[in-house]
Amino acid sequence: MLKSNPVVLITKEDVSVKVENVTTMEVFNVGDVDCTFNNTILKAGKNKTLVVADGTYSDVDIDVVFSTKALTGYEKKIEIIYKKIIPPCVN
């Protein structure tokens, strides 16, 4: 049986992320600034599920770009939470 490990990736700047063998993935905008990822707008305080836990796994590319219209003092912060397949140990 394949095991998966939960991972939390936090970013406060524009970033590109590639993750392989993902079983679940959700993006949370926990900051004050809207962002765009993969041409989808994610408003501040909202979340979006990218990979549903249905027993399959996927390779995911995410490009996060924060809005440039943010006022000074507003926080840019995205949390990407996912589970990734852990390859079996070979001895």
GROMACS elastic network, one bead per residue, 0.5 to 0.9 nm:
[ bonds ]
;  ai    aj funct       b0    kb
    1    88     6  0.89072   500
    2    85     6  0.65845   500
    2    86     6  0.68211   500
    2    87     6  0.72164   500
    2    88     6  0.72052   500
    3    84     6  0.82352   500
    3    85     6  0.57490   500
    3    86     6  0.55397   500
    3    87     6  0.77275   500
    3    88     6  0.81535   500
    4    22     6  0.83713   500
    4    23     6  0.74574   500
    4    83     6  0.56246   500
    4    84     6  0.50266   500
    4    86     6  0.54091   500
    4    87     6  0.88119   500
    5    82     6  0.82227   500
    5    83     6  0.51723   500
    5    84     6  0.54507   500
    5    85     6  0.66330   500
    5    86     6  0.66935   500
    6    81     6  0.72310   500
    6    82     6  0.57207   500
    6    84     6  0.66341   500
    7    80     6  0.81287   500
    7    81     6  0.57748   500
    7    82     6  0.54072   500
    7    83     6  0.59701   500
    7    84     6  0.74396   500
    8    79     6  0.66527   500
    8    80     6  0.57908   500
    8    82     6  0.66493   500
    8    83     6  0.88433   500
    9    78     6  0.81404   500
    9    79     6  0.56864   500
    9    80     6  0.50395   500
    9    81     6  0.63529   500
    9    82     6  0.84577   500
   10    77     6  0.69721   500
   10    78     6  0.57200   500
   10    80     6  0.63703   500
   10    81     6  0.86269   500
   11    14     6  0.77002   500
   11    15     6  0.75150   500
   11    64     6  0.89887   500
   11    76     6  0.80465   500
   11    77     6  0.57403   500
   11    78     6  0.54155   500
   11    79     6  0.66582   500
   11    80     6  0.83308   500
   12    15     6  0.87007   500
   12    31     6  0.86622   500
   12    66     6  0.87082   500
   12    75     6  0.78378   500
   12    76     6  0.50532   500
   12    78     6  0.64769   500
   13    64     6  0.80077   500
   13    65     6  0.75451   500
   13    66     6  0.70908   500
   13    76     6  0.68726   500
   13    77     6  0.75148   500
   13    78     6  0.86246   500
   14    63     6  0.76340   500
   14    64     6  0.52963   500
   14    66     6  0.61458   500
   15    62     6  0.80755   500
   15    63     6  0.59303   500
   15    64     6  0.52701   500
   15    65     6  0.69331   500
   16    61     6  0.73111   500
   16    62     6  0.56090   500
   16    64     6  0.62200   500
   16    65     6  0.88098   500
   17    60     6  0.80172   500
   17    61     6  0.57347   500
   17    62     6  0.51118   500
   17    63     6  0.64427   500
   17    64     6  0.82786   500
   18    59     6  0.74566   500
   18    60     6  0.57089   500
   18    62     6  0.63744   500
   18    63     6  0.88193   500
   19    22     6  0.67903   500
   19    58     6  0.85139   500
   19    59     6  0.58087   500
   19    60     6  0.52917   500
   19    61     6  0.65416   500
   19    62     6  0.85289   500
   19    84     6  0.81134   500
   20    57     6  0.83675   500
   20    58     6  0.64850   500
   20    60     6  0.63034   500
   20    61     6  0.86907   500
   20    84     6  0.73336   500
   20    85     6  0.83113   500
   21    56     6  0.89375   500
   21    57     6  0.53188   500
   21    58     6  0.52227   500
   21    59     6  0.55117   500
   21    60     6  0.82813   500
   21    83     6  0.84865   500
   21    84     6  0.55583   500
   21    85     6  0.54221   500
   21    86     6  0.84102   500
   22    25     6  0.69762   500
   22    51     6  0.75599   500
   22    56     6  0.84132   500
   22    57     6  0.50727   500
   22    58     6  0.51070   500
   22    59     6  0.61987   500
   22    60     6  0.73754   500
   22    82     6  0.67287   500
   22    83     6  0.56863   500
   22    85     6  0.63026   500
   23    51     6  0.67981   500
   23    52     6  0.73511   500
   23    53     6  0.59121   500
   23    54     6  0.77811   500
   23    55     6  0.69478   500
   23    56     6  0.62025   500
   23    58     6  0.66254   500
   23    82     6  0.72757   500
   23    83     6  0.54742   500
   23    84     6  0.58727   500
   23    85     6  0.68989   500
   24    49     6  0.81715   500
   24    50     6  0.75332   500
   24    52     6  0.53466   500
   24    53     6  0.50389   500
   24    54     6  0.82747   500
   24    56     6  0.88929   500
   24    57     6  0.76237   500
   24    58     6  0.85460   500
   24    81     6  0.81274   500
   24    82     6  0.52478   500
   24    83     6  0.53871   500
   24    84     6  0.76382   500
   25    48     6  0.87546   500
   25    49     6  0.60849   500
   25    50     6  0.53979   500
   25    52     6  0.69593   500
   25    53     6  0.82467   500
   25    60     6  0.89672   500
   25    80     6  0.71023   500
   25    81     6  0.56871   500
   25    83     6  0.67260   500
   25    84     6  0.89930   500
   26    47     6  0.70090   500
   26    48     6  0.56568   500
   26    50     6  0.55915   500
   26    51     6  0.69788   500
   26    52     6  0.85058   500
   26    79     6  0.83145   500
   26    80     6  0.59220   500
   26    81     6  0.54279   500
   26    82     6  0.63816   500
   27    42     6  0.88062   500
   27    46     6  0.85773   500
   27    47     6  0.54510   500
   27    48     6  0.52793   500
   27    49     6  0.63659   500
   27    50     6  0.73840   500
   27    78     6  0.70179   500
   27    79     6  0.58633   500
   27    81     6  0.64055   500
   27    82     6  0.86674   500
   28    31     6  0.88328   500
   28    42     6  0.83989   500
   28    44     6  0.86428   500
   28    45     6  0.72946   500
   28    46     6  0.61295   500
   28    48     6  0.66496   500
   28    49     6  0.88151   500
   28    77     6  0.86439   500
   28    78     6  0.57334   500
   28    79     6  0.50878   500
   28    80     6  0.63232   500
   28    81     6  0.79836   500
   29    32     6  0.79864   500
   29    33     6  0.80589   500
   29    34     6  0.76283   500
   29    35     6  0.78109   500
   29    42     6  0.68403   500
   29    43     6  0.69511   500
   29    44     6  0.53482   500
   29    45     6  0.52917   500
   29    46     6  0.55655   500
   29    47     6  0.60158   500
   29    48     6  0.88000   500
   29    76     6  0.83683   500
   29    77     6  0.62903   500
   29    79     6  0.64823   500
   29    80     6  0.87697   500
   30    33     6  0.87098   500
   30    44     6  0.64413   500
   30    45     6  0.52647   500
   30    46     6  0.74405   500
   30    47     6  0.84906   500
   30    75     6  0.87494   500
   30    76     6  0.80683   500
   30    77     6  0.57211   500
   30    78     6  0.58422   500
   30    79     6  0.69835   500
   31    34     6  0.80331   500
   31    44     6  0.58545   500
   31    45     6  0.66891   500
   31    74     6  0.76749   500
   31    75     6  0.51693   500
   31    76     6  0.50448   500
   31    78     6  0.67073   500
   32    43     6  0.85260   500
   32    44     6  0.51899   500
   32    45     6  0.72596   500
   32    70     6  0.82499   500
   32    74     6  0.55567   500
   32    75     6  0.52189   500
   32    76     6  0.62302   500
   32    77     6  0.76843   500
   33    43     6  0.72226   500
   33    44     6  0.53951   500
   33    45     6  0.87937   500
   33    66     6  0.68943   500
   33    67     6  0.65228   500
   33    68     6  0.87957   500
   33    69     6  0.83744   500
   33    70     6  0.60451   500
   33    71     6  0.87085   500
   33    74     6  0.66153   500
   33    75     6  0.64055   500
   33    76     6  0.54980   500
   33    77     6  0.77829   500
   34    41     6  0.71414   500
   34    42     6  0.58637   500
   34    45     6  0.86516   500
   34    66     6  0.62773   500
   34    67     6  0.56948   500
   34    69     6  0.89114   500
   34    70     6  0.81609   500
   34    76     6  0.81435   500
   35    40     6  0.83404   500
   35    41     6  0.58576   500
   35    42     6  0.53872   500
   35    43     6  0.65365   500
   35    44     6  0.76589   500
   35    64     6  0.68459   500
   35    65     6  0.55972   500
   35    67     6  0.53802   500
   35    76     6  0.84652   500
   35    78     6  0.86011   500
   36    39     6  0.58538   500
   36    40     6  0.53221   500
   36    42     6  0.58938   500
   36    43     6  0.85331   500
   36    63     6  0.79221   500
   36    64     6  0.57866   500
   36    65     6  0.51854   500
   36    66     6  0.62317   500
   36    67     6  0.74515   500
   37    40     6  0.53101   500
   37    41     6  0.65820   500
   37    42     6  0.73992   500
   37    62     6  0.62829   500
   37    63     6  0.51956   500
   37    65     6  0.62784   500
   37    66     6  0.85978   500
   38    41     6  0.84998   500
   38    61     6  0.82099   500
   38    62     6  0.59995   500
   38    63     6  0.55456   500
   38    64     6  0.71018   500
   38    65     6  0.88684   500
   39    63     6  0.84533   500
   39    64     6  0.89905   500
   42    45     6  0.84225   500
   42    46     6  0.63926   500
   42    47     6  0.70195   500
   42    48     6  0.75870   500
   43    46     6  0.56177   500
   43    47     6  0.81657   500
   44    47     6  0.86096   500
   44    76     6  0.89931   500
   49    52     6  0.67274   500
   50    60     6  0.85898   500
   51    54     6  0.85445   500
   51    57     6  0.80987   500
   51    58     6  0.74870   500
   51    60     6  0.85839   500
   51    82     6  0.85072   500
   52    55     6  0.85602   500
   52    56     6  0.86251   500
   53    56     6  0.73105   500
   53    57     6  0.84040   500
   54    57     6  0.83407   500
   57    84     6  0.83176   500
   57    85     6  0.79475   500
   64    78     6  0.86337   500
   65    68     6  0.88978   500
   66    69     6  0.88649   500
   66    70     6  0.86614   500
   66    76     6  0.70978   500
   66    77     6  0.89450   500
   67    70     6  0.63240   500
   67    76     6  0.89350   500
   68    71     6  0.86647   500
   70    73     6  0.84417   500
   70    74     6  0.64375   500
   70    75     6  0.85921   500
   70    76     6  0.87586   500
   71    74     6  0.58397   500
   72    75     6  0.86182   500
   86    89     6  0.88974   500
